[in-house]
Amino acid sequence: MPDVDKKLLTQRLVELLRLDTNPVGVKLYRSREELPRRPLNWKVNICQLVCQARYQGKFNSGTPDLMVCAIGAACTGLIKTPERFTNGKAAVGRYVADEAAGRKFMANTYKLGDKGKQYDAIYIGPLAGFKDLDPDVVVIYANPAQVMRLIHGCVFETGECVKADTVAEAALCSSIGFALGEERPIIGFPCAGDRTFGGTQKDELVFAFPYNFFQTLVENLESLQMAGGQVYPVGPFMAWTPTMVPAYTIQPEDLEQI
């Protein structure tokens, strides 16, 4: 996708949805030697890098040896999923009552690392700022009403539902892994870590999709707006007569005054 189109499409997406923060591009590399810029020299989580991209417009990169969050690295395939997650022990007491529930809980958290280490580095920045390369995945933080519009943009041509990750564990990283591994969009409910370390607000959801769907999504949102006036925010219905207290209601005698 040409650079000018990428910038214009990002601008249009922000305008259509009135997003509060930048859409974010995420690219994963099998070799850290391919990174456009070196990682920070202290350990950070992926949600922190996304936060910097969407709030401050900054590009940063990360490698698993310079990360803290094991589940986030496993979800994005930067490490093989550790056994404490696959056997469910890591979730016991924190999210679930016992290991049996923990295994199901973690099995429902999409992790590229379940198939072993897939990548060695991640590059994250504002979507509009990707110039000489295309990201693999786009991440948007939005409120439920904005996500409703994104869903409609996805189903416009097919009618197929958009999957939602309702485990609420490592949702940002799990959504990135899902969008990349399954090549489909997904809605994620941000986890406690994303709220603690990534600055996620209480009214925000995660929406991630493969970058190759970006242009189609924006075009579908445009089509919906032109066809049925479906815009955000949804305007209230005004074709009704209000009732007011008598003192503030126009009386017959008020109309007779000159």
C-alpha positions in Angstrom: 0.0 0.0 0.0 1.6 3.4 -1.0 2.7 5.7 1.8 0.3 8.4 0.9 -2.7 6.0 0.9 -1.6 4.7 4.3 -1.5 8.2 5.8 -4.8 9.2 4.2 -6.6 6.0 5.2 -5.4 6.3 8.8 -6.5 9.9 8.9 -9.9 8.9 7.5 -10.3 6.1 10.0 -9.6 8.4 12.9 -12.1 10.9 11.5 -14.8 8.3 10.9 -14.5 6.9 14.4 -13.3 10.0 16.2 -10.6 8.0 17.9 -8.9 9.5 21.0 -5.5 7.8 20.3 -3.5 6.8 17.3 -4.1 3.5 15.5 -1.0 1.4 16.1 1.0 -0.7 13.7 2.8 -3.9 14.9 5.4 -5.8 13.0 7.1 -9.0 14.2 10.6 -10.1 13.0 12.1 -13.6 13.0 15.5 -12.0 13.5 16.3 -8.9 15.7 18.9 -7.9 13.2 16.1 -6.8 10.8 14.7 -4.3 13.3 14.5 -0.7 12.0 15.7 0.5 15.4 17.3 -0.9 18.4 15.2 -1.8 21.5 15.2 0.4 24.6 18.0 -0.6 27.0 15.7 -1.4 29.8 13.0 -4.0 30.2 9.4 -3.0 29.1 6.2 -4.8 28.3 4.5 -4.8 24.9 1.6 -2.8 26.3 4.0 0.0 27.2 5.3 0.2 23.7 1.7 0.3 22.3 0.9 3.0 24.8 3.8 5.2 23.7 2.7 4.7 20.1 -0.9 5.6 20.5 -0.5 8.4 22.9 2.9 9.9 22.0 3.4 8.8 18.4 6.6 7.1 19.2 8.3 4.1 17.5 10.0 1.5 19.6 11.1 -2.1 19.4 11.5 -5.0 21.8 13.1 -8.4 22.1 12.2 -11.1 24.6 15.3 -10.7 26.7 14.3 -7.1 27.3 10.8 -7.8 28.3 9.1 -8.7 31.6 5.7 -10.1 30.7 6.0 -13.8 29.9 2.4 -14.3 28.8 2.6 -11.3 26.4 5.8 -12.7 24.9 4.2 -16.1 24.5 1.0 -14.7 22.9 3.1 -12.9 20.3 5.4 -15.9 19.6 8.5 -14.2 21.0 9.0 -17.2 23.4 7.7 -20.7 23.6 4.8 -20.8 26.0 6.2 -21.7 29.4 4.7 -24.8 31.1 3.3 -22.8 34.0 0.8 -21.4 31.5 0.0 -24.5 29.5 -0.6 -26.5 32.7 -2.7 -23.7 34.2 -0.7 -23.2 37.4 0.0 -19.5 36.6 -3.7 -18.6 36.7 -4.6 -20.4 40.0 -5.6 -18.0 42.7 -5.2 -15.1 40.4 -8.0 -15.9 38.0 -9.3 -19.4 38.6 -9.8 -21.8 41.5 -7.7 -24.8 40.4 -5.4 -26.1 37.7 -8.2 -27.8 35.7 -9.8 -24.4 35.3 -6.4 -22.8 34.7 -5.7 -25.1 31.8 -9.0 -24.2 30.1 -8.4 -20.5 30.9 -5.0 -20.5 29.4 -6.1 -22.7 26.4 -8.6 -20.0 25.6 -5.9 -17.3 25.6 -4.5 -17.3 22.0 -0.7 -17.8 22.1 1.5 -18.2 19.0 4.1 -19.6 21.5 2.0 -22.7 21.9 3.7 -23.9 18.7 7.1 -22.8 19.9 9.1 -19.6 19.4 8.1 -17.9 16.2 9.7 -14.5 16.3 12.7 -12.8 18.0 11.6 -9.1 17.9 8.7 -6.7 17.7 8.4 -3.2 16.2 5.6 -0.9 17.3 4.6 2.6 16.3 1.8 4.8 15.1 0.2 3.3 12.0 0.5 6.6 9.9 4.2 6.7 10.6 5.1 3.4 8.9 6.8 4.6 5.7 9.1 2.0 4.1 7.4 -1.1 5.4 3.9 -2.4 6.2 3.0 -3.6 9.7 1.6 -7.1 10.2 -1.3 -6.1 12.5 -3.2 -2.9 13.3 -4.3 -2.3 16.9 -7.0 0.2 17.8 -8.2 1.2 21.3 -11.8 2.3 21.2 -15.0 2.5 23.3 -17.8 0.0 22.8 -19.7 2.3 20.4 -16.7 2.8 18.2 -16.0 -1.0 18.3 -19.6 -1.5 17.1 -18.8 0.6 14.0 -15.6 -1.4 13.5 -17.6 -4.6 13.7 -20.0 -3.3 11.0 -17.1 -2.4 8.8 -15.8 -6.0 9.1 -19.2 -7.7 8.5 -20.3 -5.4 5.7 -19.4 -7.8 2.8 -19.6 -11.2 4.5 -22.0 -11.0 7.4 -19.7 -13.2 9.4 -19.3 -12.3 13.1 -16.1 -10.9 14.6 -14.6 -13.1 17.3 -14.2 -11.6 20.8 -11.6 -12.7 23.3 -13.6 -12.8 26.6 -10.9 -14.4 28.8 -9.5 -10.9 29.6 -6.0 -12.2 29.9 -3.1 -10.7 27.9 -5.8 -9.4 25.6 -3.6 -6.9 23.7 -0.9 -9.5 23.0 -3.3 -12.3 22.5 -5.3 -10.2 19.9 -2.0 -9.3 18.1 -1.2 -13.0 17.9 -4.7 -14.0 16.8 -4.9 -11.3 14.0 -1.5 -12.4 12.8 -1.9 -16.2 13.1 -5.5 -16.5 12.0 -5.6 -13.5 9.7 -8.9 -12.3 11.1 -10.0 -9.3 13.2 -10.7 -9.7 17.0 -12.1 -7.8 19.9 -10.2 -8.0 23.2 -11.1 -7.1 26.8 -7.9 -5.5 28.2 -6.3 -7.3 31.1 -5.2 -6.0 34.4 -1.6 -5.7 33.2 -2.6 -3.6 30.2 -4.5 -1.3 32.6 -1.6 -1.1 35.1 1.3 -0.9 32.7 -0.2 0.2 29.4 -2.5 3.1 30.6 -5.7 1.5 29.2 -8.8 3.4 30.3 -11.9 1.8 31.8 -14.0 2.5 28.8 -11.6 1.1 26.2 -11.6 -2.2 24.3 -8.9 -3.6 22.0 -9.6 -4.1 18.3 -6.9 -5.8 16.2 -6.9 -6.9 12.6 -4.5 -7.9 9.9 -2.9 -5.0 8.1 -4.0 -6.3 4.7 -7.6 -5.7 5.8 -7.0 -2.1 6.6 -8.0 -0.5 3.2 -11.1 -2.7 3.0 -12.2 -1.8 6.5 -12.0 1.9 5.9 -13.8 1.6 2.5 -16.5 -0.4 4.2 -16.9 2.2 6.9 -17.2 4.9 4.2 -19.8 2.8 2.4 -21.9 2.4 5.5 -21.8 6.2 6.2 -22.8 7.1 2.7 -25.5 4.5 2.4 -27.3 4.8 5.7 -25.8 7.7 7.6 -24.2 5.4 10.1 -21.7 7.6 11.8 -20.1 7.9 15.2 -21.3 9.1 17.6 -24.8 7.7 17.0 -27.1 10.7 17.1 -30.1 10.7 19.4 -33.7 10.5 17.8 -35.2 13.9 17.9 -38.6 13.4 16.1 -40.7 13.7 19.3 -42.3 16.4 21.4 -40.9 17.0 24.9 -43.0 17.6 28.0 -41.9 20.4 30.3 -43.1 21.8 33.7 -45.9 24.2 33.3 -43.9 27.3 34.2 -41.6 26.6 31.2 -44.3 25.4 28.8 -45.7 27.9 26.3 -49.3 28.6 27.3 -52.2 29.8 25.0 -52.1 33.2 26.6 -48.4 33.5 25.8 -49.2 33.2 22.1 -51.7 36.0 22.4 -49.2 38.6 23.7 -47.9 41.1 21.2 
